[in-house]
Amino acid sequence: MFNNAKVYNVDESYIFKYASRLEQALASKYKSMNIKKEKPNRIINKKSHSNSLQEKISYLIQAIKTYTNRQGRTLSSAFLALPSKIDYPDYYEIIQKPIDLKRIELRQYSSIQDLGHDLQLMFDNALLYNEPGSMIYRVRKRFD
C-alpha cells in the first residue's frame, strides 16, 4: 500500500512523504511486536491466539491512526472517515469499495495480511479519486 502511494506521487508530495513515514512507523511497530508470518487462509482455533492476533491488529491500527510528524500533525487524518455522500456524491460512483480507518478498526481480521489488503484498498481509493493538485497530492515546498 505504501509502495503504491510512493509510486503514484512525486517525491516532494505530502502523500509520498507521509506514506514513507507511516511505512517506517508501521514497520517499527510490527518488528517490535515480533509477529510470526501467518498462513493467509489459516483457520484460528485457539481463542487465546485469536485474541492475541486481534490485539496486535488493534495495536497496528492505533499506531497508524495516531502517528504524527515532528510538527504534531496526524498523518492519517485524511483516512479517518469516508467523504460525505452529500458533499462528494461522485466519490461513491467512482469508488467501488469505499473504506476508511473507522471501518477497518471495526472489522475482525483473521490475519495481518487481511488488514494489509484493506489498508491497500484505502490508499488505492485515495489515489483513484484525488487528482494532482488536490490536498492529497499537493507538493509541499517545505516539509518538516
C-alpha positions as CSV (number, residue, x, y, z in Angstrom):
1,M,0.0,0.0,0.0
2,F,2.8,2.4,0.9
3,N,4.6,1.5,-2.2
4,N,1.7,2.5,-4.4
5,A,1.4,5.8,-2.6
6,K,5.1,6.4,-3.3
7,V,4.9,5.2,-6.9
8,Y,2.0,7.3,-7.9
9,N,3.1,10.5,-6.2
10,V,6.1,12.7,-6.7
11,D,8.9,12.5,-4.1
12,E,8.1,16.0,-2.8
13,S,4.3,15.5,-2.4
14,Y,2.9,15.2,1.1
15,I,1.3,11.9,0.4
16,F,4.6,10.4,-0.7
17,K,6.4,11.7,2.4
18,Y,3.5,10.7,4.8
19,A,3.4,7.2,3.2
20,S,7.1,6.8,3.7
21,R,6.9,7.9,7.4
22,L,3.8,5.8,8.1
23,E,5.5,2.8,6.4
24,Q,8.6,3.3,8.7
25,A,6.4,3.7,11.8
26,L,4.3,0.6,11.0
27,A,7.4,-1.5,10.2
28,S,9.0,-0.4,13.5
29,K,5.8,-1.3,15.5
30,Y,5.4,-4.6,13.6
31,K,9.0,-5.5,14.3
32,S,8.7,-4.7,18.0
33,M,5.6,-7.0,18.2
34,N,7.7,-10.0,17.0
35,I,4.9,-11.3,14.8
36,K,5.5,-14.6,13.1
37,K,4.4,-14.9,9.4
38,E,0.9,-16.3,9.2
39,K,-0.6,-18.5,6.6
40,P,-3.3,-16.4,4.8
41,N,-6.2,-18.8,4.9
42,R,-5.4,-20.5,8.2
43,I,-8.3,-21.1,10.5
44,I,-7.7,-19.9,14.0
45,N,-8.9,-22.4,16.5
46,K,-7.5,-21.2,19.8
47,K,-9.3,-18.3,21.5
48,S,-6.1,-17.0,23.0
49,H,-4.4,-16.9,19.6
50,S,-7.4,-15.1,18.2
51,N,-7.4,-12.5,21.0
52,S,-3.6,-12.1,20.6
53,L,-4.0,-11.5,16.9
54,Q,-6.8,-9.0,17.4
55,E,-4.7,-7.2,20.0
56,K,-1.8,-7.0,17.5
57,I,-4.1,-5.8,14.7
58,S,-5.7,-3.2,17.0
59,Y,-2.2,-2.0,18.1
60,L,-1.1,-1.6,14.4
61,I,-4.3,0.3,13.5
62,Q,-3.8,2.6,16.5
63,A,-0.2,3.2,15.5
64,I,-1.3,4.3,12.1
65,K,-4.2,6.4,13.4
66,T,-2.1,8.3,16.0
67,Y,1.2,8.7,14.2
68,T,2.3,12.3,13.9
69,N,5.1,14.2,12.2
70,R,7.6,16.4,14.0
71,Q,5.1,19.3,13.9
72,G,2.5,17.2,15.6
73,R,0.3,16.8,12.6
74,T,-1.6,13.5,12.5
75,L,-0.8,11.9,9.1
76,S,-3.9,9.7,9.0
77,S,-6.5,12.4,9.2
78,A,-7.5,12.2,5.5
79,F,-8.2,8.5,6.0
80,L,-10.2,8.5,9.3
81,A,-13.7,8.8,7.7
82,L,-15.2,8.5,4.2
83,P,-16.2,11.6,2.4
84,S,-19.7,12.9,2.9
85,K,-22.2,11.5,0.4
86,I,-23.9,14.9,0.3
87,D,-20.6,16.8,-0.4
88,Y,-18.9,14.2,-2.6
89,P,-21.6,12.1,-4.3
90,D,-19.2,11.3,-7.2
91,Y,-16.9,9.5,-4.8
92,Y,-19.4,6.7,-4.4
93,E,-19.8,6.5,-8.2
94,I,-16.1,6.2,-8.8
95,I,-15.0,4.1,-5.8
96,Q,-16.4,0.6,-5.9
97,K,-15.4,-0.4,-2.3
98,P,-15.2,2.6,0.0
99,I,-13.3,2.0,3.2
100,D,-11.8,4.2,5.9
101,L,-9.8,3.7,9.1
102,K,-13.1,3.7,11.2
103,R,-14.4,0.7,9.2
104,I,-11.1,-1.0,9.3
105,E,-11.0,-0.7,13.0
106,L,-14.4,-2.3,13.4
107,R,-13.6,-5.4,11.4
108,Q,-12.4,-8.7,12.7
109,Y,-9.4,-9.9,10.7
110,S,-8.1,-13.4,10.5
111,S,-4.6,-12.4,9.6
112,I,-2.3,-9.4,9.4
113,Q,-2.3,-9.8,5.6
114,D,-6.1,-9.3,5.5
115,L,-5.6,-6.0,7.4
116,G,-2.9,-5.1,4.9
117,H,-5.3,-5.7,2.0
118,D,-7.9,-3.3,3.4
119,L,-5.2,-0.6,4.1
120,Q,-4.0,-1.1,0.5
121,L,-7.6,-0.6,-0.7
122,M,-8.0,2.5,1.3
123,F,-4.9,4.1,-0.2
124,D,-5.7,2.9,-3.7
125,N,-9.1,4.6,-3.3
126,A,-7.5,7.9,-2.3
127,L,-5.2,7.7,-5.4
128,L,-8.0,6.9,-7.7
129,Y,-10.4,9.6,-6.5
130,N,-8.0,12.5,-5.9
131,E,-6.4,14.4,-8.7
132,P,-2.9,16.0,-8.9
133,G,-3.2,19.5,-7.3
134,S,-5.6,18.2,-4.6
135,M,-4.7,18.2,-0.9
136,I,-3.7,14.6,-1.2
137,Y,-1.3,15.3,-4.0
138,R,-0.2,18.8,-3.1
139,V,3.5,19.3,-3.2
140,R,4.9,21.0,-0.2
141,K,7.9,23.3,-0.7
142,R,8.8,22.9,3.0
143,F,8.3,19.7,4.9
144,D,9.4,19.1,8.4
